[in-house]
Amino acid sequence: MPQKLGQHFLKNKVKLLKIAKAIEPNASDFIIEIGPGHGELTDAIINQNPNAKIKAIEKDYKLIPLLEEKYKDNKNIAIIPGDVVKDLPKIIDKNYKIIGNIPYYITGKILRTIGELDPSPSITVLLIQKEVAERIVPAKDKYNLLAASIDYFGQAKIIFNIRSKMFSPPPKVDSAVIKIISHHKEIDKNIYFTFVKSVFKQPRKLLINNLSDGLKIDKQIISSALEFLNLDPKIRPQNINYEIILSLIKKIM
């Protein structure tokens, strides 16, 4: 069952406590835990704050009775059977955070689901594939569509990496923990993603060409915007960032 659902359970208690600490658990908001498994991370959260309120959503029907029995005496923990992609929007609160060790094969779907939640979680902490984490928080001159998509709803950073041997069963790749702090969305969602999809339609082309082709805007308008922002007219998509995207949208959309 773990392999079928893409589950790899982290056993290292030091790492689990570091992940739990990153969510900043308190008694004034709910923590939604994605895929609690056997409760390893749940226990770490309780260790950080015994009064933390947790909604743990689990898809594996074999684990649900075990979790319900384990936490039957803790009124602050609710075990919710369900599929996170379908059911997460149904269980959010006004003040909530999201945490989880998520299956690699549905990372993209879960990130999209979280990005579309309204209201957004104040903090999101996820244990994901290291390679994906490095695309979400890219090095200089490696900006990409995934990073731009995450940037729309929050500021992400990689907290630390975790070697594959610390999991049971061990995955084939290393993992990383990312923390996303949600921020105010300055631009309408449809406008933002229409713009971003045009930016990265052909990542190796010049930004001015992508925007002109994708948005059907005269190159002179884009050129003027680039000049106003003191940007190289030959700049490419991988060389920009979230702040540049916002500035360009405000100038040409």
N, C-alpha and C positions, 0 to 999 in steps of 0.2 A: 504493500500500500504506500509506503513513503516514496518509493521511486515513481509510482504511478501518478501521485499528486505533486511530485517534485519537492517533497519535504526532506530537508536536511536539518536535523536538530542540533543546535549549538549546546554543548555541554560545559564549556569553560565558564565557571562561575564569576571569575574576575571580569571577563568580557561582558557577560550578561548584566552584571551590576553597572558597568560603564554605559551600556546601552540604556538601561533603566534610568540612570541618572540624567541622561541627555534629554529625556522627555519631560524632566522637571515636574515629577508627580506631586500633586497636592490634592486637597479635599474639596476644592472649589470648582473643579471641572471634571469631566469624564475623560477617561483614556479608552479609546477603542483599540483593542489589540487584534491584529489580523493573524489568524492561524496560530493560536496558542500552543498547539501540539500537546505536550504532556504538562505544560504549565511552567516550563523552565524560566521563561522571561516574565511570566505573570508573578512568580515567586520573587524574582528580582525587583519588580516594581513595588511589591508589598514590603520588601525589605527596605526600600528607600522611603516609603511612606505607607504605614499600615492602614491609613484611612483613605487611601486612593480608591476612587470609584472606577471600576473597569467593566467595559462591555467587550467580551472576548468572542469573536465570530470565527467559528470553525466549520470547515466543509467535510472533514473526515468523520463519518458517522460512527466509526469504531472508537474514536477518541472522546466523543461527546459524553457518554456515560461516565468515563473515567474522570473527566474534568468536573462534571456535575457532582460526583461523589467527593472529589478532592476539596471542592470549595463550597460544599453544602452549608457549612456553618458561617460563611462569610457573606453577609448581606450586601456588601459593596461590590461583589463580583457576579455578573450575569453571563452565563454561557449561552451564546446564541448560535443555533445551527443555521448555516447559510453559506452562500457563495458571495464572497466579498465584492466581486464585480457587479453582481445583480442587487445585492442586499445592503451594501454599505450606505447608500443614500437614505435608506429607510430608518437607520438607527443613529444618525448624527444628532447632536444637541446644539444649543446656542453656544456653549463654551465647551470645547472638546479638543482633544489631541489624538493623533494616530501613531501607533507604533506596531512594528511587526517584522518578523523574519519571513520574507515572502518568497514563494516559489519563483525561480528564475524564469520559467517559461511563460509566466503571465505578468512579468514585471511591467511591461509596457501598458497592458490593459489596466493594471492597478493604478499606475501613475496617472493615466488619463482619467480614471474614475475619481481619484482624489482631486485632480485639477479642476474637475467640473462641479465639485461639491459647493453648495451654497447654504449656509456660510462655510467658509474655508476653515480647516483646523488651524488653531493658532501655531501649533508645532507638529511636524511630522518627522518621525525617526524610523528609518527603514534599513534593514540588513539586506543588501542586494549584491549581485555579481560585481566584482571590482571593476571590470571593464565597462560596465554600464555606468557605475558611479563616476568613473573618469570622463565619460561623455557628458554626464549631467553637470559636473564641475570641471570643465575643460581647462587644459593648460593654455597659455597665451597662444594666439593664432590658430586655435583649434575649435573655435566656436561652431556650433552645429544646431540643427533643428530641434533635437531633444533638449539641449540646454536652454534654448530660447523658449521652448514650450513650458519647461519647469519655471523659468524666470518670471513668467507671467503672473504666477500666483505666489511665489515665494523665493527667498534667497537661500540657496543651497550651499552646503559645505560638507566635505568629507571629514568625519571625526577621526576614524582610525580604520585600519585594515585587519582582516582576520584570515588566518591561514586555513586551508581546506581541512587539514588534519584535526582541527578542533570540533568538527561536526561528526554526527553519526546519522546515516552513513556519510562519509566524506564526499563532497562534490568534486568534480574534476577541475574546478577553478577556485581561485581565492575570492574572498568576499570583502565588502567594505560597508561601513555604516555611514549613512548620510543623514544630515539634519536639515530640514527645510523650515524656515521661519516665514510664515505667510505675511504678505504686505498688501497695502492698498493697491487695487488695480486701477492704474491711471487712465488706461485706454479701454474703450469698448472691446469686448472679447472678439466679436466678429471682425472688427477692423484690424485688431492686432494679428489674429491668425491668418487673415487674408494677406496681410503684409508679409508676415514671417514665411508663409509658404512660398511666396514669390521670391523672397530673399534667397531661400535655399533650394529653389527648384532645380538649379544646376550649380552646385556649390563651387565648381572650379571656374565658372565664368565670372566676369567682373560684376560687382554689385549693381552698377548703373544699368548694365544690360538686363540682368535678371528683373530688376524693378520695372524697367521700361516695358519688357516683354510681358511680365506677369500682371502688371497693374494697368497696362495700356496708357502709360504716362509719357509725355515727351521727355527725351533725355536731357534737354536743356533745363527743365524744372528740377530734375534730380541732380544735375550737375551744380546748379545754383545752391541747392540744399547742402550738398557735400562741401562746397566752397565755404558756405556760411558756417558750417561746423568744423572748418579747418581739417577736413578729411581728404586724403589722397583720392583723386578722381578714378584711379585704377585699383581702389581697394576691393578686396574680395570678401565674400561672406564670412569666411573663417577668421577674418581679422577684426570683426566688429564685436559688440557686446550688447547687453540689454539696454544700457543707457543710450547708446547710439541708435538703437532701434526706436526707442521712445522719441528721441529728438527728431529723427527722420520722419516718423509718422506725423508728428505735430507740424512739421514743415511742409509736407507734400500731400497729406491725405485730407 
